[in-house]
Structures are given as structure tokens and as C-alpha cells.
Amino acid sequence: MAESSPDESDAARMMLEPDAIHEGNGGPSIDCPQCGATNTLVSIVEEGRCTGVLDDDAAEVESEDEQLQQGGCGAKLSLELVWAA
């Protein structure tokens, strides 16, 4: 279980279609909606954020530890499993 999740009021939700999930060396992965970087499902669960890198224009935004000190995306990501009985 993740330590923290995005605040419900600040979060944007999206439903993924089956073709949004890619199979790579690290296992199943999806693209970050903010920067487009590929993140494995395991890294999203473990890290709770995108590990991709933003381009120079987007990296100018401050906060989130100065965009992870190196222009990293750092978008907060989480997965939610929903089922109907």
C-alpha cells in the first residue's frame, strides 16, 4: 500500500484502455500523462511519482523539490483497482 496518495480534490483521474498498457523490459508500463515518459506499474506503486524527465520549458516550474533537482517530471501517479460485484 502506498504511503501517500494524491489529494482527491487535486487529482485528475483517467481510465486506461487495454492498449495504453505497454509491455517492456521492466514489465507492464504506462505513459505519464504529464510528460509522456514510460513508467512501469511497479515503479508507480513503489515511487508514487513519474520518473521521467521534462523538457527545458516545463522544467522551469519550481516546487516539488525543485522538480527533483534535475528537471525530472515528478508528477504524482497512483493506481486504483475498481471492480463491480
CNS distance restraints for C-alpha pairs under 8 A (distance, minus, plus):
assign (resid   1 and name CA) (resid  45 and name CA) 7.84 0.50 0.50
assign (resid   2 and name CA) (resid  45 and name CA) 6.53 0.50 0.50
assign (resid   2 and name CA) (resid  46 and name CA) 7.00 0.50 0.50
assign (resid   2 and name CA) (resid  48 and name CA) 7.20 0.50 0.50
assign (resid   4 and name CA) (resid  48 and name CA) 7.84 0.50 0.50
assign (resid   5 and name CA) (resid  48 and name CA) 7.53 0.50 0.50
assign (resid   5 and name CA) (resid  78 and name CA) 6.78 0.50 0.50
assign (resid   6 and name CA) (resid  10 and name CA) 6.97 0.50 0.50
assign (resid   6 and name CA) (resid  11 and name CA) 5.97 0.50 0.50
assign (resid   6 and name CA) (resid  76 and name CA) 6.74 0.50 0.50
assign (resid   6 and name CA) (resid  77 and name CA) 7.71 0.50 0.50
assign (resid   6 and name CA) (resid  78 and name CA) 7.70 0.50 0.50
assign (resid   7 and name CA) (resid  11 and name CA) 6.09 0.50 0.50
assign (resid  16 and name CA) (resid  20 and name CA) 5.95 0.50 0.50
assign (resid  16 and name CA) (resid  21 and name CA) 7.76 0.50 0.50
assign (resid  17 and name CA) (resid  21 and name CA) 7.63 0.50 0.50
assign (resid  20 and name CA) (resid  30 and name CA) 6.20 0.50 0.50
assign (resid  20 and name CA) (resid  31 and name CA) 7.63 0.50 0.50
assign (resid  21 and name CA) (resid  28 and name CA) 6.31 0.50 0.50
assign (resid  21 and name CA) (resid  29 and name CA) 5.59 0.50 0.50
assign (resid  21 and name CA) (resid  30 and name CA) 5.10 0.50 0.50
assign (resid  22 and name CA) (resid  28 and name CA) 5.59 0.50 0.50
assign (resid  22 and name CA) (resid  29 and name CA) 5.12 0.50 0.50
assign (resid  22 and name CA) (resid  30 and name CA) 6.05 0.50 0.50
assign (resid  23 and name CA) (resid  27 and name CA) 5.65 0.50 0.50
assign (resid  23 and name CA) (resid  28 and name CA) 4.58 0.50 0.50
assign (resid  23 and name CA) (resid  29 and name CA) 6.21 0.50 0.50
assign (resid  24 and name CA) (resid  28 and name CA) 6.19 0.50 0.50
assign (resid  24 and name CA) (resid  29 and name CA) 6.92 0.50 0.50
assign (resid  26 and name CA) (resid  40 and name CA) 6.35 0.50 0.50
assign (resid  27 and name CA) (resid  40 and name CA) 6.32 0.50 0.50
assign (resid  27 and name CA) (resid  41 and name CA) 7.57 0.50 0.50
assign (resid  27 and name CA) (resid  42 and name CA) 7.98 0.50 0.50
assign (resid  28 and name CA) (resid  40 and name CA) 5.70 0.50 0.50
assign (resid  28 and name CA) (resid  41 and name CA) 5.98 0.50 0.50
assign (resid  29 and name CA) (resid  38 and name CA) 6.36 0.50 0.50
assign (resid  29 and name CA) (resid  39 and name CA) 5.28 0.50 0.50
assign (resid  29 and name CA) (resid  40 and name CA) 3.83 0.50 0.50
assign (resid  29 and name CA) (resid  41 and name CA) 5.18 0.50 0.50
assign (resid  30 and name CA) (resid  38 and name CA) 5.59 0.50 0.50
assign (resid  30 and name CA) (resid  39 and name CA) 5.57 0.50 0.50
assign (resid  30 and name CA) (resid  40 and name CA) 6.36 0.50 0.50
assign (resid  30 and name CA) (resid  41 and name CA) 7.01 0.50 0.50
assign (resid  31 and name CA) (resid  36 and name CA) 5.09 0.50 0.50
assign (resid  31 and name CA) (resid  37 and name CA) 5.34 0.50 0.50
assign (resid  31 and name CA) (resid  38 and name CA) 4.38 0.50 0.50
assign (resid  31 and name CA) (resid  39 and name CA) 6.09 0.50 0.50
assign (resid  32 and name CA) (resid  36 and name CA) 4.60 0.50 0.50
assign (resid  32 and name CA) (resid  37 and name CA) 5.31 0.50 0.50
assign (resid  32 and name CA) (resid  38 and name CA) 6.27 0.50 0.50
assign (resid  32 and name CA) (resid  39 and name CA) 6.85 0.50 0.50
assign (resid  32 and name CA) (resid  50 and name CA) 6.61 0.50 0.50
assign (resid  32 and name CA) (resid  52 and name CA) 7.99 0.50 0.50
assign (resid  32 and name CA) (resid  75 and name CA) 7.88 0.50 0.50
assign (resid  34 and name CA) (resid  73 and name CA) 7.67 0.50 0.50
assign (resid  34 and name CA) (resid  75 and name CA) 6.79 0.50 0.50
assign (resid  35 and name CA) (resid  52 and name CA) 7.12 0.50 0.50
assign (resid  35 and name CA) (resid  53 and name CA) 7.34 0.50 0.50
assign (resid  35 and name CA) (resid  54 and name CA) 6.01 0.50 0.50
assign (resid  35 and name CA) (resid  73 and name CA) 6.64 0.50 0.50
assign (resid  36 and name CA) (resid  52 and name CA) 7.89 0.50 0.50
assign (resid  37 and name CA) (resid  50 and name CA) 7.65 0.50 0.50
assign (resid  37 and name CA) (resid  51 and name CA) 7.65 0.50 0.50
assign (resid  37 and name CA) (resid  52 and name CA) 5.02 0.50 0.50
assign (resid  37 and name CA) (resid  53 and name CA) 7.28 0.50 0.50
assign (resid  38 and name CA) (resid  52 and name CA) 7.23 0.50 0.50
assign (resid  39 and name CA) (resid  43 and name CA) 6.52 0.50 0.50
assign (resid  39 and name CA) (resid  44 and name CA) 6.72 0.50 0.50
assign (resid  39 and name CA) (resid  50 and name CA) 6.60 0.50 0.50
assign (resid  39 and name CA) (resid  51 and name CA) 6.87 0.50 0.50
assign (resid  39 and name CA) (resid  52 and name CA) 7.60 0.50 0.50
assign (resid  40 and name CA) (resid  44 and name CA) 6.40 0.50 0.50
assign (resid  41 and name CA) (resid  45 and name CA) 6.33 0.50 0.50
assign (resid  42 and name CA) (resid  46 and name CA) 6.07 0.50 0.50
assign (resid  43 and name CA) (resid  47 and name CA) 5.47 0.50 0.50
assign (resid  43 and name CA) (resid  48 and name CA) 7.35 0.50 0.50
assign (resid  44 and name CA) (resid  48 and name CA) 4.92 0.50 0.50
assign (resid  44 and name CA) (resid  49 and name CA) 5.95 0.50 0.50
assign (resid  44 and name CA) (resid  50 and name CA) 6.93 0.50 0.50
assign (resid  44 and name CA) (resid  77 and name CA) 6.15 0.50 0.50
assign (resid  44 and name CA) (resid  78 and name CA) 6.12 0.50 0.50
assign (resid  44 and name CA) (resid  79 and name CA) 7.48 0.50 0.50
assign (resid  45 and name CA) (resid  78 and name CA) 6.39 0.50 0.50
assign (resid  45 and name CA) (resid  79 and name CA) 7.02 0.50 0.50
assign (resid  48 and name CA) (resid  76 and name CA) 5.79 0.50 0.50
assign (resid  48 and name CA) (resid  77 and name CA) 5.23 0.50 0.50
assign (resid  48 and name CA) (resid  78 and name CA) 5.77 0.50 0.50
assign (resid  49 and name CA) (resid  74 and name CA) 5.37 0.50 0.50
assign (resid  49 and name CA) (resid  75 and name CA) 5.29 0.50 0.50
assign (resid  49 and name CA) (resid  76 and name CA) 4.15 0.50 0.50
assign (resid  49 and name CA) (resid  77 and name CA) 4.78 0.50 0.50
assign (resid  49 and name CA) (resid  78 and name CA) 7.47 0.50 0.50
assign (resid  50 and name CA) (resid  73 and name CA) 6.13 0.50 0.50
assign (resid  50 and name CA) (resid  74 and name CA) 4.90 0.50 0.50
assign (resid  50 and name CA) (resid  75 and name CA) 5.19 0.50 0.50
assign (resid  50 and name CA) (resid  76 and name CA) 6.42 0.50 0.50
assign (resid  50 and name CA) (resid  77 and name CA) 6.46 0.50 0.50
assign (resid  51 and name CA) (resid  72 and name CA) 6.75 0.50 0.50
assign (resid  51 and name CA) (resid  73 and name CA) 6.56 0.50 0.50
assign (resid  51 and name CA) (resid  74 and name CA) 6.23 0.50 0.50
assign (resid  52 and name CA) (resid  72 and name CA) 5.84 0.50 0.50
assign (resid  52 and name CA) (resid  73 and name CA) 5.42 0.50 0.50
assign (resid  52 and name CA) (resid  74 and name CA) 7.28 0.50 0.50
assign (resid  53 and name CA) (resid  71 and name CA) 5.92 0.50 0.50
assign (resid  53 and name CA) (resid  72 and name CA) 4.17 0.50 0.50
assign (resid  53 and name CA) (resid  73 and name CA) 5.04 0.50 0.50
assign (resid  54 and name CA) (resid  58 and name CA) 5.85 0.50 0.50
assign (resid  54 and name CA) (resid  59 and name CA) 5.62 0.50 0.50
assign (resid  54 and name CA) (resid  71 and name CA) 5.80 0.50 0.50
assign (resid  54 and name CA) (resid  72 and name CA) 5.67 0.50 0.50
assign (resid  54 and name CA) (resid  73 and name CA) 5.16 0.50 0.50
assign (resid  55 and name CA) (resid  59 and name CA) 6.10 0.50 0.50
assign (resid  55 and name CA) (resid  71 and name CA) 7.46 0.50 0.50
assign (resid  56 and name CA) (resid  60 and name CA) 6.64 0.50 0.50
assign (resid  56 and name CA) (resid  71 and name CA) 7.33 0.50 0.50
assign (resid  59 and name CA) (resid  67 and name CA) 6.67 0.50 0.50
assign (resid  59 and name CA) (resid  71 and name CA) 4.79 0.50 0.50
assign (resid  59 and name CA) (resid  72 and name CA) 7.19 0.50 0.50
assign (resid  59 and name CA) (resid  73 and name CA) 7.48 0.50 0.50
assign (resid  60 and name CA) (resid  71 and name CA) 7.73 0.50 0.50
assign (resid  61 and name CA) (resid  66 and name CA) 7.71 0.50 0.50
assign (resid  61 and name CA) (resid  67 and name CA) 7.21 0.50 0.50
assign (resid  62 and name CA) (resid  66 and name CA) 5.03 0.50 0.50
assign (resid  62 and name CA) (resid  67 and name CA) 6.29 0.50 0.50
assign (resid  63 and name CA) (resid  67 and name CA) 6.10 0.50 0.50
assign (resid  64 and name CA) (resid  68 and name CA) 6.56 0.50 0.50
assign (resid  64 and name CA) (resid  74 and name CA) 7.23 0.50 0.50
assign (resid  65 and name CA) (resid  69 and name CA) 6.49 0.50 0.50
assign (resid  66 and name CA) (resid  70 and name CA) 7.87 0.50 0.50
assign (resid  66 and name CA) (resid  71 and name CA) 7.78 0.50 0.50
assign (resid  67 and name CA) (resid  71 and name CA) 5.34 0.50 0.50
assign (resid  67 and name CA) (resid  72 and name CA) 5.43 0.50 0.50
assign (resid  67 and name CA) (resid  73 and name CA) 6.38 0.50 0.50
assign (resid  67 and name CA) (resid  74 and name CA) 6.41 0.50 0.50
assign (resid  68 and name CA) (resid  72 and name CA) 5.39 0.50 0.50
assign (resid  68 and name CA) (resid  73 and name CA) 7.57 0.50 0.50
assign (resid  68 and name CA) (resid  74 and name CA) 6.71 0.50 0.50
